[in-house]
Amino acid sequence: MRIAIVINTSWNIYNFRLSLIKALLAEGHELVAIATPDTYSRRLQEAGCKFVPVTMEKGTNPFKDLWLIWRLYRTYARVKPNVVLHYTIKPNIYGAIAANLAGIPAINNVSGLGTVFIKKDYISNIALRLYKQAFQYPAKVFFQNQDDRRLFLRHNLVRAGITEVLPGSGIDLATFKPQPKPNLTAPFTFLMIARILYEKGVAEYMEASRLLKTKYPTIKCQLLGQVDELSRFGIKQTVLDDWLAEGAVDYLGTTDEVASIIAQADCVVLPSYREGTPRTLLEAAAMAKPLIATNVPGCREVVQQSINGLLCRVRNAPDLAEKMEQMLQMPPEQLQNMGKASRHIAETKFDVNFVIQRYLHAIAEVTNSKKV
């Protein structure tokens, strides 16, 4: 059958859904990737997808967003997929409406709630109403943690009977696997991987790193991720430059070789305000790294206190610094045991094959019910 996968960027499809695409292609399905075009669009074509460009602007503009419904509807009517897989906020909302208008069953994936339940303002109120309207239509809605599912049910945004919880986007355990640290004499290294957004806890990581480096000047604190000034929670490049000028954190920019960067770290940190199931923590867990994250939905799915890492309080840089210091002072054997526990959690809870099997079942279920 023909399956459309719709996400806000080609980069997102390629980096987070490639394992699913390969599995669907291996089953003999035809894959159509629909996204904002970027440098990864060609890679999707090389992987075996047909690519159809549909620009999805960042930010909230009701007129542009209504136009997006029309563009997606026209695309679905032309491509004629048997089922549409939606990810990220705009495809989940506007794509679900467009798929309903086109008479095509849709499977939505709520991979995180973004700022909707973090910052309560008129935009979040509009988003709640849009979710309630749009989520009448999908045949299936996947969530990445129970907290998000319960929140949607409490707000009556979706029918309980069409919902399921997945273990995030899953992780390819063969690609992300334990590697020895290349330089055993290198200083202890903390690594944060995230888009440069306030909601990811970047400001708290900067402050915690400053506090820690005053006591332990030889340690390394690194930050890897893309600047995103257009996001509601985006940190301006000038602000980031000012923080970096203080010297507490080394900014690594972006890379396609994330595993090689994780391999050099001793501990991976994510002080996010809220997540679906954070991919960066899954990657680090699969590579047997001890973790530090906030005790919030999504993060606590991956980090088990004192087993494979430490949980800190949200929006609290001193507490984050304290947890980083605890990690720094742990004996090597304890760090190694935490790393082994991380790998075990990745293997038993987050193997990408679990996610793929759930999708194969859901696709068969919704397309069969459509035929009936």
C-alpha positions as CSV (number, residue, x, y, z in Angstrom):
1,M,0.0,0.0,0.0
2,R,1.0,3.7,-0.3
3,I,1.9,5.3,3.1
4,A,2.5,9.0,3.5
5,I,4.7,10.2,6.4
6,V,4.2,13.8,7.2
7,I,6.6,15.9,9.5
8,N,7.5,19.5,9.7
9,T,11.0,19.0,8.2
10,S,12.8,16.4,6.0
11,W,15.6,16.5,8.6
12,N,13.2,15.3,11.2
13,I,11.9,12.4,9.1
14,Y,15.5,11.3,8.2
15,N,16.9,11.5,11.7
16,F,14.0,10.2,13.7
17,R,11.9,7.9,11.4
18,L,14.4,6.3,9.0
19,S,14.2,2.9,10.8
20,L,10.4,2.9,10.4
21,I,10.7,3.9,6.7
22,K,13.2,1.1,6.0
23,A,10.9,-1.4,7.8
24,L,7.9,-0.3,5.8
25,L,9.8,-0.4,2.5
26,A,11.0,-3.9,3.4
27,E,7.3,-4.9,3.9
28,G,6.8,-3.9,0.2
29,H,4.9,-0.6,0.9
30,E,5.4,2.6,-1.1
31,L,6.6,5.5,1.1
32,V,5.8,9.1,0.4
33,A,7.6,11.7,2.6
34,I,5.8,15.0,2.8
35,A,7.7,17.8,4.6
36,T,9.3,21.2,4.3
37,P,12.2,20.7,1.8
38,D,15.7,21.0,3.1
39,T,19.1,19.3,2.5
40,Y,17.8,16.0,3.8
41,S,15.0,15.7,1.2
42,R,17.4,14.1,-1.3
43,R,18.5,11.7,1.4
44,L,15.0,10.5,1.8
45,Q,14.7,9.9,-1.9
46,E,18.0,8.0,-1.8
47,A,16.6,5.9,1.0
48,G,13.7,4.9,-1.2
49,C,10.9,7.4,-0.5
50,K,9.1,9.6,-3.0
51,F,9.4,13.2,-1.7
52,V,6.6,15.7,-2.0
53,P,7.5,19.2,-0.7
54,V,4.9,21.1,1.4
55,T,6.3,24.1,3.3
56,M,5.2,24.3,7.0
57,E,6.2,27.7,8.4
58,K,7.4,28.0,11.9
59,G,5.4,30.1,14.4
60,T,1.7,30.6,14.8
61,N,-0.2,32.5,12.0
62,P,-3.9,31.5,11.7
63,F,-4.1,32.5,8.0
64,K,-1.0,30.6,7.0
65,D,-2.1,27.6,9.0
66,L,-5.5,27.6,7.3
67,W,-3.7,27.7,4.0
68,L,-1.6,24.7,5.2
69,I,-4.8,22.6,5.6
70,W,-5.6,23.4,2.0
71,R,-2.1,22.6,0.8
72,L,-2.1,19.3,2.7
73,Y,-5.6,18.4,1.5
74,R,-4.6,19.0,-2.1
75,T,-1.4,16.9,-1.6
76,Y,-3.3,14.0,0.0
77,A,-5.9,14.1,-2.8
78,R,-3.2,14.0,-5.4
79,V,-0.9,11.4,-3.8
80,K,-3.8,9.2,-2.7
81,P,-2.1,7.3,0.2
82,N,-3.9,4.5,1.9
83,V,-2.9,5.9,5.3
84,V,-1.1,9.0,6.6
85,L,1.3,9.0,9.5
86,H,1.5,12.5,11.2
87,Y,4.2,13.7,13.6
88,T,4.9,17.1,15.2
89,I,2.3,19.7,16.0
90,K,1.2,21.2,12.7
91,P,0.9,17.9,10.8
92,N,-0.9,16.4,13.8
93,I,-3.5,19.2,13.8
94,Y,-3.8,20.5,10.3
95,G,-2.8,17.2,8.6
96,A,-5.5,15.4,10.6
97,I,-8.1,17.8,9.3
98,A,-6.8,17.6,5.8
99,A,-6.8,13.8,5.8
100,N,-10.4,13.7,7.1
101,L,-11.4,16.0,4.2
102,A,-9.6,13.7,1.8
103,G,-11.2,10.6,3.3
104,I,-7.9,9.0,4.2
105,P,-7.3,7.3,7.6
106,A,-4.6,9.0,9.8
107,I,-2.3,7.9,12.6
108,N,-1.1,10.7,14.7
109,N,2.0,10.6,17.0
110,V,2.2,13.2,19.9
111,S,6.0,13.2,20.3
112,G,5.9,16.0,22.8
113,L,3.7,18.9,23.7
114,G,6.1,21.7,23.0
115,T,5.2,24.9,24.8
116,V,1.4,24.2,24.9
117,F,1.4,22.9,28.5
118,I,4.5,24.8,29.6
119,K,3.6,28.4,28.9
120,K,-0.1,29.2,29.5
121,D,-1.1,32.1,27.2
122,Y,-3.5,32.9,24.4
123,I,-1.5,30.7,22.0
124,S,-1.7,27.7,24.2
125,N,-5.5,28.2,24.6
126,I,-5.8,28.3,20.8
127,A,-3.7,25.2,20.5
128,L,-5.9,23.3,23.0
129,R,-9.0,24.2,21.0
130,L,-7.2,23.1,17.7
131,Y,-6.2,19.8,19.3
132,K,-9.7,19.2,20.4
133,Q,-11.1,19.9,16.9
134,A,-8.4,18.0,15.0
135,F,-8.1,14.9,17.2
136,Q,-11.7,13.9,16.4
137,Y,-10.5,12.6,13.1
138,P,-7.4,10.3,13.4
139,A,-8.0,6.6,13.5
140,K,-5.2,6.1,16.0
141,V,-3.2,8.5,18.3
142,F,0.1,7.4,19.7
143,F,1.6,9.1,22.7
144,Q,5.2,8.8,23.9
145,N,4.5,8.8,27.6
146,Q,1.5,8.2,29.9
147,D,1.6,11.7,31.3
148,D,0.8,13.2,27.9
149,R,-1.9,10.7,27.2
150,R,-3.6,11.4,30.6
151,L,-3.3,15.1,30.0
152,F,-5.1,14.8,26.7
153,L,-7.8,12.6,28.2
154,R,-8.3,15.0,31.2
155,H,-8.8,17.9,28.8
156,N,-11.2,15.8,26.6
157,L,-8.9,16.3,23.6
158,V,-9.1,12.7,22.3
159,R,-11.1,9.5,22.7
160,A,-9.4,7.1,25.0
161,G,-10.2,4.1,22.7
162,I,-8.0,5.3,19.9
163,T,-4.9,6.0,22.0
164,E,-1.8,4.0,22.8
165,V,1.5,4.8,24.4
166,L,4.8,4.0,22.5
167,P,8.3,3.9,23.9
168,G,9.2,7.2,22.2
169,S,10.5,6.9,18.6
170,G,12.6,3.9,19.7
171,I,16.3,3.6,19.2
172,D,18.4,1.6,16.8
173,L,20.5,-0.5,19.2
174,A,22.9,-1.5,16.4
175,T,23.7,2.1,15.4
176,F,23.9,3.4,19.0
177,K,25.9,1.0,21.0
178,P,28.5,1.2,23.8
179,Q,31.9,2.4,22.7
180,P,35.1,2.9,24.8
181,K,35.9,6.6,25.5
182,P,38.5,7.5,22.8
183,N,40.8,9.3,25.2
184,L,40.8,7.8,28.7
185,T,43.0,10.6,30.0
186,A,40.6,13.4,28.8
187,P,38.9,15.4,31.6
188,F,35.4,14.4,32.8
189,T,32.9,15.6,30.2
190,F,29.3,16.5,30.5
191,L,27.3,16.8,27.2
192,M,23.9,18.3,26.6
193,I,22.3,17.6,23.2
194,A,19.3,19.8,22.3
195,R,17.9,22.6,20.2
196,I,19.0,25.9,21.7
197,L,15.7,26.7,23.4
198,Y,14.8,27.9,26.9
199,E,12.3,25.0,27.3
200,K,15.2,22.5,26.8
201,G,16.9,23.9,29.9
202,V,19.8,25.5,28.1
203,A,19.9,28.5,30.5
204,E,19.9,26.2,33.5
205,Y,22.7,24.1,32.0
206,M,24.8,27.2,31.3
207,E,24.4,28.4,34.9
208,A,25.0,24.9,36.4
209,S,28.1,24.6,34.3
210,R,29.4,28.0,35.6
211,L,28.8,27.0,39.2
212,L,30.5,23.6,38.7
213,K,33.5,25.0,36.8
214,T,34.3,27.4,39.7
215,K,35.0,24.3,41.8
216,Y,36.3,22.0,39.1
217,P,38.0,24.1,36.5
218,T,39.4,21.1,34.5
219,I,36.0,19.5,33.7
220,K,34.4,20.0,30.3
221,C,30.8,21.0,29.7
222,Q,29.6,20.7,26.1
223,L,26.5,21.8,24.2
224,L,25.5,20.3,20.9
225,G,22.4,21.5,18.9
226,Q,20.9,23.9,16.5
227,V,20.1,27.5,17.2
228,D,16.4,28.1,16.6
229,E,15.6,31.8,17.0
230,L,12.2,31.6,15.4
231,S,10.8,29.3,18.1
232,R,8.7,30.8,20.9
233,F,11.3,29.6,23.3
234,G,14.3,30.2,21.0
235,I,17.4,31.7,22.5
236,K,18.9,34.5,20.4
237,Q,22.3,33.9,18.9
238,T,23.6,37.1,20.6
239,V,22.5,35.8,24.0
240,L,24.1,32.4,23.4
241,D,27.3,34.2,22.3
242,D,27.3,36.2,25.6
243,W,26.9,33.0,27.6
244,L,29.6,31.2,25.7
245,A,32.0,34.1,26.1
246,E,32.1,33.3,29.8
247,G,33.9,30.1,29.0
248,A,32.0,27.6,31.1
249,V,30.5,25.7,28.1
250,D,31.9,24.6,24.8
251,Y,29.4,24.9,21.9
252,L,29.9,22.1,19.4
253,G,27.3,23.4,16.8
254,T,25.5,20.6,14.9
255,T,26.6,17.3,13.5
256,D,25.4,14.2,11.7
257,E,27.8,12.1,13.7
258,V,26.0,12.3,17.1
259,A,27.2,8.9,18.2
260,S,30.9,9.9,17.9
261,I,30.3,12.9,20.2
262,I,28.3,10.9,22.8
263,A,31.2,8.3,22.8
264,Q,33.5,11.0,24.2
265,A,31.2,12.1,27.0
266,D,31.1,10.7,30.5
267,C,27.6,11.9,31.3
268,V,24.7,13.2,29.1
269,V,22.5,15.9,30.6
270,L,19.0,17.1,29.6
271,P,17.4,19.6,32.0
272,S,14.2,20.0,29.8
273,Y,10.9,21.4,31.0
274,R,8.9,18.7,29.4
275,E,9.4,16.0,26.7
276,G,7.6,13.2,24.8
277,T,10.4,10.7,25.2
278,P,13.7,12.5,24.4
279,R,15.6,11.0,21.6
280,T,19.0,12.3,22.9
281,L,18.5,10.5,26.2
282,L,17.6,7.3,24.3
283,E,20.8,7.6,22.2
284,A,22.9,8.1,25.2
285,A,21.3,5.3,27.1
286,A,21.8,2.9,24.2
287,M,25.5,3.9,24.3
288,A,25.7,3.0,28.0
289,K,26.1,6.5,29.4
290,P,25.0,7.7,32.8
291,L,22.3,10.3,32.5
292,I,21.1,13.5,34.3
293,A,17.6,14.9,33.5
294,T,14.8,16.8,35.0
295,N,12.0,14.9,36.9
296,V,9.4,15.8,34.3
297,P,7.2,13.8,31.9
298,G,9.3,12.1,29.2
299,C,12.6,12.4,30.9
300,R,11.7,10.2,33.8
301,E,10.6,7.5,31.3
302,V,14.3,7.1,30.5
303,V,16.1,8.1,33.7
304,Q,15.6,5.9,36.8
305,Q,16.9,7.7,39.9
306,S,20.2,6.2,41.2
307,I,19.9,3.3,38.7
308,N,21.1,4.7,35.4
309,G,21.3,8.4,36.4
310,L,20.0,11.2,38.5
311,L,16.8,13.3,38.3
312,C,17.0,17.0,39.2
313,R,14.4,19.7,39.8
314,V,13.0,21.5,36.8
315,R,14.2,25.2,36.2
316,N,16.6,24.8,39.0
317,A,20.3,25.4,38.0
318,P,21.8,25.0,41.5
319,D,20.0,21.6,41.9
320,L,21.3,20.6,38.4
321,A,24.8,21.6,39.4
322,E,24.5,19.5,42.6
323,K,23.5,16.5,40.6
324,M,26.4,17.1,38.1
325,E,28.8,17.3,41.1
326,Q,27.4,14.0,42.5
327,M,28.0,12.4,39.1
328,L,31.5,13.8,38.9
329,Q,32.4,12.4,42.4
330,M,31.1,8.9,41.8
331,P,33.7,6.1,41.6
332,P,34.4,4.7,38.1
333,E,32.7,1.4,39.0
334,Q,29.5,3.1,39.9
335,L,29.5,5.2,36.7
336,Q,30.1,2.0,34.7
337,N,27.2,0.2,36.5
338,M,24.9,3.2,35.7
339,G,26.0,3.0,32.1
340,K,25.2,-0.7,31.9
341,A,21.8,0.0,33.4
342,S,21.2,2.6,30.7
343,R,22.0,0.1,28.0
344,H,19.7,-2.5,29.6
345,I,16.8,0.0,29.8
346,A,17.4,0.9,26.1
347,E,17.3,-2.8,25.2
348,T,14.3,-3.8,27.2
349,K,12.1,-0.7,26.8
350,F,13.1,1.4,23.8
351,D,14.3,-0.9,21.0
352,V,13.1,0.7,17.8
353,N,11.7,-2.7,16.7
354,F,9.0,-2.4,19.4
355,V,7.8,0.8,17.8
356,I,8.0,-0.6,14.2
357,Q,5.8,-3.6,15.2
358,R,3.2,-1.4,16.8
359,Y,3.1,0.8,13.7
360,L,2.8,-2.2,11.4
361,H,-0.1,-3.5,13.5
362,A,-1.8,0.0,13.6
363,I,-1.5,0.5,9.8
364,A,-3.1,-2.9,9.2
365,E,-5.8,-2.2,11.7
366,V,-6.8,1.2,10.4
367,T,-6.6,0.3,6.7
368,N,-8.6,-2.9,7.2
369,S,-11.3,-1.0,9.1
370,K,-11.4,1.6,6.3
371,K,-12.1,-1.2,3.7
372,V,-15.0,-2.6,5.9
